[in-house]
Amino acid sequence: MKIKTGIGQDSHAFDSENNKPLVLGGIEFHHPQGLKGNSDADVILHSITNALSSVTGQNILGTKADELCQQGITDSTEYLKLALKDLGSWQIEHIAIAVECLVPKITPKMQALKSNIANLTNIEISDIGITATTGEGLSAFGKGKGIQVFTIITVSK
């Protein structure tokens, strides 16, 4: 068996000038502000997509995602689907996700996040770990100015 590990990161600031919803991990959160970005700015799905790109060497966010945005496709699940196609015969074994933000609180939607991500990536809920922290308010994310996410993904074949 061969194993690879990828890491992905994404961050977005809150957007006080736009009324778009806050979407994280494909789940809508009740929050007065969405995140700035050309797409839905789903930092969790973007971080997972970047982790997959780290494994495959095929960068999705950037040119490919920008092209989709120009076509009106702003749902980050579509970017994740492209990254998943690039995996080929590799199978996802585990996804570890670390979220840093002051708001919204992630814990109340933890199971919904895991369930949706498991469904999107075709793995078991038990193979997804999510942690959330404010980082003790040391960064802009911990001070409530946006959200940052790191993802580590393990794949095998």
Phi, psi and omega per residue, in radians:
M1 nan 2.441 3.089
K2 -1.927 2.459 -3.114
I3 -2.219 2.457 3.024
K4 -2.263 2.648 3.069
T5 -2.227 2.349 3.109
G6 -2.134 2.667 3.079
I7 -2.185 2.468 3.109
G8 -2.399 2.654 3.131
Q9 -2.465 2.606 2.969
D10 -2.730 2.659 3.083
S11 -2.640 2.551 3.084
H12 -2.499 2.578 3.050
A13 -1.505 2.711 3.027
F14 -1.190 2.608 -3.080
D15 -1.995 1.779 -3.118
S16 -1.396 -0.169 -3.086
E17 -1.732 -0.016 -3.052
N18 -2.225 2.571 -3.128
N19 -1.705 0.284 -3.102
K20 -1.238 2.651 -3.106
P21 -1.260 2.796 3.048
L22 -1.542 2.018 -3.136
V23 -2.050 2.186 3.111
L24 -2.316 2.197 -3.137
G25 1.064 0.464 -3.120
G26 1.385 0.098 -3.124
I27 -1.942 2.340 3.102
E28 -1.430 2.282 3.103
F29 -1.824 2.480 3.055
H30 -1.362 1.852 -3.115
H31 -2.705 2.495 -3.069
P32 -1.179 -0.277 -3.119
Q33 -2.304 2.458 2.945
G34 -1.529 -2.985 3.141
L35 -1.842 2.569 3.112
K36 -1.195 2.404 3.072
G37 2.842 2.768 3.114
N38 -1.200 -0.547 -3.141
S39 -1.680 -2.764 3.034
D40 -1.273 -0.096 3.080
A41 1.052 0.621 3.138
D42 -1.281 1.650 -3.036
V43 -1.108 -0.515 3.126
I44 -1.215 -0.871 3.122
L45 -1.151 -0.590 3.092
H46 -1.131 -0.721 3.138
S47 -1.143 -0.707 3.084
I48 -1.126 -0.753 3.113
T49 -1.041 -0.760 3.117
N50 -1.144 -0.633 3.094
A51 -1.129 -0.712 3.078
L52 -1.118 -0.719 3.095
S53 -1.078 -0.575 3.092
S54 -1.117 -0.599 3.113
V55 -1.326 -0.802 -3.003
T56 -1.534 -0.383 -3.068
G57 1.406 0.091 3.137
Q58 -1.831 1.885 -3.095
N59 -1.337 2.119 3.139
I60 -1.680 -0.906 -3.132
L61 -1.256 2.344 -2.992
G62 2.075 -2.154 -3.036
T63 -0.984 -0.919 -3.084
K64 -1.123 -0.795 3.127
A65 -1.161 -0.694 3.114
D66 -1.065 -0.703 3.098
E67 -1.087 -0.725 3.114
L68 -1.152 -0.702 3.097
C69 -1.051 -0.716 3.124
Q70 -1.131 -0.419 3.078
Q71 -1.544 0.038 -3.141
G72 1.557 0.118 3.127
I73 -1.628 1.755 -3.061
T74 -1.975 0.042 3.127
D75 -1.383 2.041 -3.069
S76 -1.134 -0.298 3.054
T77 -1.093 -0.510 3.115
E78 -1.189 -0.616 3.099
Y79 -1.223 -0.719 3.099
L80 -1.073 -0.714 3.125
K81 -1.046 -0.686 3.088
L82 -1.096 -0.771 -3.139
A83 -1.134 -0.660 3.123
L84 -1.145 -0.632 3.099
K85 -1.086 -0.609 -3.121
D86 -1.203 -0.279 3.140
L87 -1.157 -0.462 -3.121
G88 1.052 -2.145 -3.079
S89 -1.512 -0.012 3.090
W90 -1.257 2.446 3.127
Q91 -1.957 2.367 3.077
I92 -1.280 2.240 3.108
E93 -1.755 -0.670 -3.091
H94 -2.759 2.536 3.032
I95 -2.216 2.152 3.075
A96 -1.957 2.205 -3.053
I97 -2.185 2.243 3.085
A98 -2.073 2.113 -3.094
V99 -1.909 2.312 3.043
E100 -2.075 2.064 3.082
C101 -2.930 2.724 3.011
L102 -1.468 -0.787 3.113
V103 -2.366 2.629 -0.084
P104 -1.351 2.984 3.039
K105 -1.293 2.249 -3.065
I106 -1.500 -0.649 -3.035
T107 -0.906 -0.752 -3.128
P108 -1.061 -0.390 -3.131
K109 -1.945 0.247 -3.070
M110 -0.993 -0.829 -3.106
Q111 -1.154 -0.694 3.106
A112 -1.112 -0.701 3.093
L113 -1.079 -0.878 -3.131
K114 -1.048 -0.762 -3.120
S115 -1.086 -0.790 -3.125
N116 -1.187 -0.728 3.134
I117 -1.156 -0.702 3.090
A118 -1.059 -0.751 3.122
N119 -1.110 -0.772 -3.125
L120 -1.162 -0.603 -3.050
T121 -1.765 -0.039 3.108
N122 1.051 0.783 3.047
I123 -2.236 3.020 3.135
E124 -1.364 2.582 3.091
I125 -0.989 -0.642 -3.114
S126 -1.177 -0.187 3.119
D127 -1.699 0.267 3.106
I128 -2.176 2.231 3.055
G129 -2.060 2.308 3.109
I130 -2.244 2.260 3.012
T131 -2.115 2.677 3.125
A132 -2.401 2.448 -3.116
T133 -2.552 2.722 2.988
T134 -1.622 -0.142 -3.098
G135 1.102 0.424 -3.124
E136 0.993 0.406 3.070
G137 1.254 0.341 -3.090
L138 -1.401 -0.401 -3.122
S139 -1.985 3.019 3.089
A140 -1.047 -0.558 -3.136
F141 -1.208 -0.755 3.104
G142 -1.235 -0.271 3.091
K143 -1.649 0.031 3.049
G144 1.585 0.286 -3.107
K145 -1.607 -0.150 -3.134
G146 3.055 -2.867 -3.109
I147 -2.367 2.390 3.064
Q148 -2.151 2.449 -3.125
V149 -2.365 2.385 2.976
F150 -2.033 2.449 3.100
T151 -2.291 2.380 2.975
I152 -2.042 2.279 -3.116
I153 -2.171 2.404 3.094
T154 -2.011 2.259 3.130
V155 -2.232 2.763 3.123
S156 -2.529 2.849 2.959
K157 -2.746 nan nan
